[in-house]
Amino acid sequence: MGPSPAAASVGGGVARSSKRPRFPGFLVTAVRTEEGAESDVQGLEILLGQYVQCSRENAGMPVFEKTNATPKGGFAGGAAPRPCFLYYWGAEDGEELEGWWFGEEVGGAEVLCYADKKNFPPPVTGWIVPGDPGQPIRCLRVSSLGADVESEASVAERTRPRPPSGPPPSGPPPSPTPS
C-alpha cells in the first residue's frame, strides 16, 4: 500500500523550486515511551537519523533526504546509509494516500511508514507502518532541526536600511546653527 512509481507521475511529480526557502531539516529518533514501545522501530532503523532538504519537491512540498551527518555536526563513520526520503504525497491519487511518507524512493512502491497529516511540517508523532491494519510506531519522533530560526538571507532583508519614503523635501536645506 502507498505511493507507487506509476502514481509518482500523477501524484505530484518531483520538481525543483527556486522560490521556496530552504528548511533546515529533521532529526528522526526512537524514544522510550510509557508503554516501553522502543522496540516498535525494530526493523525500521533505516528511518533513524538526520534529514536535510534536497533540491526536489513533491506535491508542492519540500523533499528531505537522509544524510550520514550526525546531529551535532560531523559525519557518522562507516558506509553511506541506504537512501531514505521523507516526502509529502498529495490527494491526487486518493485521500487515503495523502500525508507524509518515508521511503527509499520518492513515490516508490516500497514505503516504510506514513503519517496521515495534511500540510507542512510533518508530524512529530503518529507514524504508522502500512498494512491492514496499520501498525503504529509509538516511539518514532520527527523533530525540527531549527525551523524557528530565520535564515541569514531573511534577516538581512528584514534589517536592510531603506531610503526614506515620501516626497523629497522642498526648498534649500536647513543651515547649521552656530554653537
Steps between C-alpha positions, in 0.01 A plus 500: 500500500615856446644701218631306204729595211200527266325727747808722527447631151141592586515570873707807521799465274844555638610849409752764592405837641716807532229704674452295819744586782715213620390329820769375741369145520395239753649258748327161522549317828354213703411577860387282788129558551289435808393171345868402452443507125859571395494165322232636260776620271681166485556428133447866412843624609544640149265782606719622784732792430521851362305611193582811298298674233612398153439687174175316422136548588204265488137618504625855563691407817876469555658155494750407774781248454676308776866585537778335695561829681467480876265732694797678663686550172757278337425172329421152621767242430455200277329454169254753365147435621237336282302772328194616688272793427235685697244645260141616468251324274198699379137392466515459120509120540237492773463657842605174667853551360531868593756570770869466588693188399841342558637293214819404318367687195263795474174339388657154495302177529663412833426740783614464859241703688262792464309759700155621407572872532417761243733794435842598632684408720487123550366395840721419797300186581221292347709291258361167377645198316266439204291187512152380579475615770795741518741459789562819703863586576455659841869569561584681174559877527557741210636826643605820327866592463426868564199601294435792731837657416485762226736450210791745466351629174162580655664676797719705263198598289291591805776713657632659178499885519231649280487850347243732656160483339290795391571806287842667519521813718438829318713810530862538602644276769498645851811699592707379791453682827809656657623342819 
